[in-house]
Amino acid sequence: MSATSPSSRRAETCATDQSILTPTPSEPGALVPAPGTPAALPFGMAILCLILAGLGLRPTIVSIGPILPDMIAAFELSHAEASLLTAIPTLLMGLLALPTPRLARRYGRNRVIVAALIAIATAAVARAFSYSTWTLFVSTAGTGVGIAFAGALIPGFVKAEFPTRAASLMGIFGMALSLGSTVAAATTKFLAGESGGWRAAIGFWALPALFGVVAWLYIQARDRGRTLIPQAAIHPLPVRNPTAWLIAAFFACNNVIFYSCISWLAPIYVEFGRASTTAGLLLATFTLAFMVASPVFGFISRNEDRRTWLAASSGMAFLGILWVSVAPTVLPFAAVSLIAFGTGGAFTLSMTLPLDNARTHEEAIAWNAFVILISYLVGAAGPVLVGMLRDLNGGFYVSLWVLAGVAATMLAIGPFLRPSLTKP
């Protein structure tokens, strides 16, 4: 890896999405090109392949929201059970963050990525043909496994192949992830109406993953015969560092809000009297505003002490959720955009905080691994909690106030996230 300044290293970490928040750019034992080895493919082809892969990593999660009421009726699910359709993939993103590098070391990074993309497509089709709750949840887990592995390893490919252009490529990959989310949120309900039901609509999102398979088979073919060397092991996890726990807590709160909105925003507005198509557009607005906020906050937050922007982002999320809780029918697109812009900014800042507190690249990787593990495990509980509260109270108002409390917790944590001043 070429030498870079601390600010450029932070920029590389900023330009990401929730799925690419992983410790894998320097996986222990991962194979990378030896010094002097040329890039495996032209820069333009790398962009195309990253876009094709990124477009397929989020639709199988986001497409659930617009058609969740239909699936609840079809399988006679409680709202708590329905929340598992989002919670399971989110949980797997956290659980599989640590073992993924070992799998890549044994079988090869590109092979694992190809297998992961195939798993997403196969599981999406299997879910479309599910006629029991058991097969529904198993196929959902299959999509989660594929998303976890591919999302963890693709950033490693970027940093290994194009270390001097990692920031720009990761930004493009993150935009592709968010674009896939936005398109899925906006069109899934329409597809269900045009195809005669939710099954064809949910199965449709296997196609983007298959395009990613084709792209990564091309990359794998280009990599054959290249000289590769193993990378060094990463730093131990900072389990005894209080600041690491605070960063993980802040990021966990943000994930609770994000994945709760991805799961329940459309059903919430259906219950508030909006048409299903409009509710889907509200979800698409959420993913679009999130996509815009990530690079914006990465650009404006240039000092290592990011507490001002942490307060701004978490404050926007809090005010947006409060808006929906108090006046859900008043300018809902503006309220949803405010929540998304806040959570999108907090996401980018959360992924930058580990670098601000790490002395070396390996230590930063370990901090990222720890933060991702904790934050995604906790974040997976968000959709489940919202669903359970909906079952208990017969509506979403209590759930919304709980999410407002989570955003307030982010505000309270922010002042304690001053970076280490002993870093060289």
C-alpha positions in Angstrom: 0.0 0.0 0.0 1.4 3.4 -1.0 2.1 5.9 1.7 -0.7 8.3 2.4 -1.3 11.2 4.7 -3.7 10.8 7.7 -6.3 13.0 5.9 -6.2 11.0 2.8 -6.6 7.8 4.8 -9.6 9.2 6.5 -11.1 10.3 3.1 -10.8 6.7 1.9 -12.7 5.5 4.9 -15.4 8.2 4.5 -16.6 7.3 1.0 -18.6 4.2 1.9 -22.0 2.8 2.5 -23.5 0.7 5.5 -22.5 -2.6 3.8 -19.0 -1.6 3.1 -18.2 -0.8 6.7 -15.7 -3.7 7.2 -12.3 -4.4 8.4 -11.2 -6.2 5.3 -9.1 -3.8 3.2 -6.1 -5.5 4.8 -7.5 -8.9 5.8 -5.0 -11.1 7.7 -3.4 -13.4 5.2 -5.3 -11.9 2.2 -3.5 -12.2 -1.1 -2.6 -8.9 -2.8 -0.4 -8.0 -5.8 3.3 -8.0 -5.2 5.1 -4.6 -5.4 5.4 -3.6 -9.1 2.6 -5.9 -10.3 0.3 -3.9 -12.6 -3.4 -3.5 -11.9 -5.5 -6.5 -12.9 -7.8 -4.4 -15.1 -8.1 -0.9 -16.5 -9.5 1.8 -14.2 -12.6 2.3 -16.3 -13.4 -1.5 -16.2 -12.9 -1.4 -12.4 -15.5 1.3 -12.2 -17.9 -0.7 -14.3 -17.4 -3.9 -12.3 -17.8 -2.1 -9.0 -21.0 -0.5 -10.2 -22.5 -3.8 -11.4 -21.6 -5.5 -8.1 -22.8 -2.7 -5.9 -26.2 -2.4 -7.6 -27.0 -6.0 -6.5 -26.0 -5.9 -2.8 -28.9 -3.9 -1.3 -32.2 -4.5 -3.3 -32.9 -7.9 -1.6 -33.1 -6.0 1.7 -34.7 -2.7 0.7 -37.3 -4.3 -1.6 -38.9 -5.9 1.5 -40.2 -2.6 2.9 -42.7 -1.6 0.1 -44.3 -5.1 0.0 -44.0 -6.0 3.6 -47.8 -5.8 4.3 -48.4 -8.2 1.4 -45.9 -10.7 2.9 -47.3 -10.3 6.4 -50.7 -11.3 4.9 -49.4 -14.1 2.8 -47.5 -15.8 5.6 -49.7 -14.7 8.5 -46.7 -13.1 10.2 -46.7 -10.9 13.3 -44.9 -7.6 12.9 -42.1 -8.9 15.1 -41.7 -11.9 12.8 -41.8 -9.8 9.7 -39.0 -7.6 11.1 -36.6 -10.6 10.8 -36.7 -10.2 7.0 -34.4 -7.1 7.5 -32.9 -8.0 10.9 -31.4 -11.4 9.7 -29.2 -9.9 6.9 -28.2 -7.0 9.2 -27.2 -9.4 12.0 -25.2 -11.5 9.5 -23.3 -8.4 8.4 -22.0 -8.0 11.9 -21.4 -11.7 12.7 -19.5 -12.4 9.5 -17.3 -9.4 9.6 -14.5 -11.2 11.4 -14.5 -14.7 9.8 -14.7 -13.3 6.2 -10.9 -12.6 5.9 -10.1 -16.2 6.9 -12.4 -17.5 4.2 -10.8 -15.3 1.6 -7.4 -16.5 2.7 -8.3 -20.1 2.2 -10.3 -19.9 -1.0 -9.2 -16.6 -2.6 -10.9 -13.3 -2.4 -12.4 -13.2 -5.9 -13.8 -16.7 -5.6 -15.6 -15.8 -2.4 -17.0 -12.7 -3.9 -18.3 -14.6 -6.9 -19.8 -17.3 -4.7 -21.4 -14.5 -2.5 -23.1 -12.8 -5.5 -24.4 -16.2 -6.7 -25.8 -16.8 -3.2 -27.6 -13.5 -3.2 -29.2 -14.3 -6.6 -30.1 -17.9 -5.7 -31.6 -16.9 -2.3 -33.6 -14.1 -3.9 -35.2 -16.6 -6.3 -35.7 -19.2 -3.5 -37.5 -16.5 -1.4 -39.8 -15.8 -4.3 -40.9 -19.4 -4.3 -41.1 -19.8 -0.5 -44.5 -21.1 0.7 -43.6 -21.7 4.3 -42.2 -19.4 7.0 -39.2 -21.6 7.5 -38.1 -21.4 3.8 -38.8 -17.7 3.8 -36.4 -17.0 6.7 -33.7 -19.5 5.4 -33.7 -17.9 2.0 -33.5 -14.5 3.7 -30.5 -15.7 5.6 -28.9 -16.8 2.3 -29.2 -13.3 0.9 -27.6 -12.0 4.2 -24.6 -14.3 3.9 -24.0 -13.2 0.4 -24.3 -9.5 1.2 -22.0 -9.9 4.2 -19.2 -11.7 2.3 -19.3 -9.6 -0.9 -19.6 -6.3 1.0 -16.7 -7.2 3.2 -14.3 -8.2 0.5 -14.9 -5.8 -2.3 -13.2 -2.9 -0.4 -10.2 -5.1 0.0 -10.0 -5.6 -3.8 -10.2 -1.8 -4.3 -7.3 -1.0 -1.8 -5.2 -3.8 -3.1 -5.6 -3.1 -6.8 -5.9 0.7 -6.8 -4.4 2.0 -3.6 -3.9 5.6 -4.9 -7.5 5.8 -6.2 -9.2 3.9 -3.4 -11.2 7.0 -2.2 -12.7 7.7 -5.6 -13.5 4.0 -6.3 -15.1 3.5 -2.9 -17.2 6.6 -3.4 -18.4 5.1 -6.7 -19.1 1.8 -5.1 -21.0 3.4 -2.2 -23.1 5.4 -4.7 -23.9 2.2 -6.6 -25.1 0.6 -3.3 -27.3 3.5 -2.6 -28.6 3.7 -6.1 -29.6 0.1 -6.0 -31.4 0.7 -2.7 -33.2 3.7 -4.2 -34.4 2.0 -7.3 -35.6 -1.1 -5.3 -37.5 1.1 -2.9 -39.1 3.1 -5.7 -40.1 0.3 -8.1 -40.8 -2.8 -6.1 -44.4 -2.0 -5.3 -45.0 -1.1 -9.0 -43.4 -4.3 -10.1 -45.6 -6.3 -7.8 -48.7 -4.6 -9.3 -47.5 -5.2 -12.8 -46.5 -8.8 -12.3 -49.5 -9.9 -10.3 -48.0 -10.2 -6.8 -45.0 -9.7 -4.5 -43.3 -13.0 -5.5 -42.2 -11.9 -9.0 -41.3 -8.5 -7.6 -39.0 -9.9 -5.0 -37.5 -12.4 -7.3 -36.7 -9.8 -9.9 -33.9 -8.4 -7.7 -31.8 -11.5 -8.3 -30.9 -10.0 -11.7 -28.6 -7.2 -10.4 -26.7 -9.8 -8.4 -26.3 -11.9 -11.5 -24.8 -8.9 -13.4 -22.4 -8.6 -10.5 -21.4 -12.3 -10.9 -20.6 -11.7 -14.6 -18.5 -8.6 -13.6 -16.5 -10.5 -11.0 -15.9 -13.6 -13.1 -14.2 -11.2 -15.5 -12.1 -9.8 -12.6 -11.2 -13.3 -11.5 -10.1 -14.3 -15.0 -7.9 -11.2 -15.2 -6.3 -12.1 -11.9 -5.1 -15.6 -12.9 -1.4 -16.0 -13.1 -0.5 -12.8 -11.2 2.2 -12.7 -8.5 0.5 -12.4 -5.1 1.9 -12.0 -1.6 0.1 -12.4 1.8 -0.6 -9.3 3.9 0.2 -8.9 7.6 -2.2 -9.8 10.3 -4.4 -7.0 11.7 -4.1 -5.4 15.1 -6.0 -7.0 18.1 -9.5 -5.6 18.7 -9.7 -2.6 21.1 -12.1 -4.3 23.5 -10.6 -2.5 26.5 -10.7 1.0 25.0 -13.6 3.1 26.3 -13.5 5.4 23.2 -13.9 2.4 20.9 -17.0 1.4 22.8 -18.4 4.9 22.6 -17.9 5.0 18.8 -19.5 1.6 18.5 -22.5 2.8 20.6 -22.9 5.9 18.4 -22.7 3.8 15.2 -25.1 1.2 16.7 -27.7 3.9 17.4 -27.4 5.1 13.8 -27.8 1.6 12.5 -30.9 1.0 14.7 -32.5 4.1 13.1 -31.4 3.3 9.5 -32.5 -0.4 9.4 -35.7 0.4 11.3 -36.6 3.0 8.6 -35.6 0.6 5.8 -37.9 -2.1 7.2 -40.9 -0.1 8.5 -41.0 3.4 6.9 -43.3 2.3 4.0 -45.6 0.3 6.3 -45.7 3.2 8.8 -47.0 5.5 6.1 -49.5 3.0 4.8 -51.0 2.9 8.3 -51.0 6.7 8.2 -53.2 6.6 5.1 -50.8 6.9 2.3 -51.1 4.7 -0.8 -48.6 1.8 -1.1 -46.9 3.4 -4.1 -46.5 6.7 -2.3 -45.1 4.9 0.7 -42.6 3.2 -1.6 -41.6 6.6 -2.9 -41.1 7.9 0.6 -38.7 5.0 1.2 -36.9 5.8 -2.1 -36.6 9.4 -0.9 -35.0 8.1 2.3 -32.4 6.1 0.5 -31.7 8.9 -2.0 -31.1 11.5 0.8 -28.9 9.0 2.7 -26.8 8.6 -0.5 -26.4 12.4 -0.9 -25.5 13.0 2.7 -22.6 10.5 3.0 -20.2 12.3 0.6 -21.4 15.8 1.8 -20.5 15.1 5.4 -17.2 13.5 4.3 -16.3 16.7 2.5 -17.3 19.3 5.1 -15.8 17.4 8.1 -12.1 18.0 7.6 -10.8 18.5 11.1 -10.1 15.5 13.3 -12.4 16.8 16.0 -15.7 16.0 14.4 -18.0 16.7 17.3 -19.7 19.6 15.7 -20.8 17.6 12.7 -21.6 14.6 14.9 -24.1 16.9 16.7 -25.4 18.3 13.4 -26.1 14.8 11.9 -27.6 13.2 15.0 -29.6 16.4 15.6 -31.1 16.2 12.1 -32.0 12.6 12.6 -33.6 13.4 16.0 -35.7 16.3 14.6 -36.8 14.3 11.6 -38.0 11.4 13.7 -39.7 13.9 16.1 -41.4 15.5 13.1 -42.8 12.1 12.0 -43.9 11.3 15.5 -45.8 14.6 16.1 -47.1 15.4 12.6 -46.6 12.4 10.2 -48.9 13.8 7.5 -47.3 17.2 7.3 -44.7 17.4 4.5 -43.7 13.7 4.9 -41.1 13.8 2.1 -39.3 16.6 3.9 -39.4 14.8 7.3 -38.1 11.6 5.8 -35.3 13.5 4.0 -34.3 15.1 7.2 -34.0 11.7 9.0 -32.0 10.2 6.1 -29.7 13.2 5.7 -28.8 13.0 9.4 -28.3 9.2 9.4 -26.3 9.4 6.2 -24.0 12.0 7.6 -23.6 10.1 10.9 -22.8 7.0 9.0 -19.9 8.6 7.2 -18.6 10.2 10.4 -18.9 7.0 12.3 -16.6 5.2 9.8 -14.1 8.0 10.1 -13.9 8.0 13.9 -11.8 4.8 14.1 -9.0 6.3 11.9 -9.0 9.5 14.1 -8.2 7.3 17.1 -5.7 4.8 15.6 -2.0 5.3 15.4 -1.4 2.8 12.5 -3.2 1.4 9.5 -3.4 -2.1 11.2 -4.8 -0.5 14.4 -7.4 1.3 12.3 -8.5 -1.9 10.7 -9.0 -3.5 14.1 -11.0 -0.5 15.3 -13.2 -0.8 12.3 -13.7 -4.5 12.8 -14.7 -3.9 16.4 -17.1 -1.0 15.6 -18.8 -3.0 12.8 -19.2 -6.1 14.9 -20.9 -4.3 17.7 -22.9 -1.8 15.7 -24.4 -4.2 13.3 -25.3 -6.7 16.0 -27.2 -4.0 17.9 -28.5 -2.4 14.7 -30.2 -5.7 13.8 -32.4 -5.4 16.9 -33.9 -2.1 15.7 -36.4 -3.6 13.1 -37.3 -6.3 15.6 -38.0 -3.8 18.4 -40.1 -1.7 16.1 -42.1 -4.7 15.0 -42.6 -6.0 18.5 -43.8 -2.6 19.7 -46.3 -2.5 16.8 -47.7 -5.8 17.8 -48.1 -4.7 21.5 -49.6 -1.3 20.8 -51.5 -1.7 17.6 -49.7 1.2 15.9 -46.2 2.7 15.3 -46.4 5.8 17.5 -44.6 4.2 20.4 -41.9 2.8 18.0 -41.3 6.3 16.6 -40.8 7.8 20.1 -38.4 5.0 20.9 -36.4 5.8 17.7 -36.4 9.5 18.7 -34.9 8.4 22.1 -32.2 6.5 20.2 -31.4 9.6 18.2 -31.2 11.6 21.4 -28.7 9.0 22.7 -26.5 9.7 19.7 -26.6 13.4 20.5 -25.6 12.6 24.1 -22.7 10.4 23.0 -21.3 12.9 20.5 -19.5 15.3 22.9 -17.4 12.4 24.3 -16.0 11.5 20.8 -13.0 13.8 20.8 -10.2 12.0 19.0 -7.0 10.9 20.6 -4.4 13.7 20.8 -1.4 11.4 21.1 -1.5 10.0 17.6 1.6 10.9 15.5 
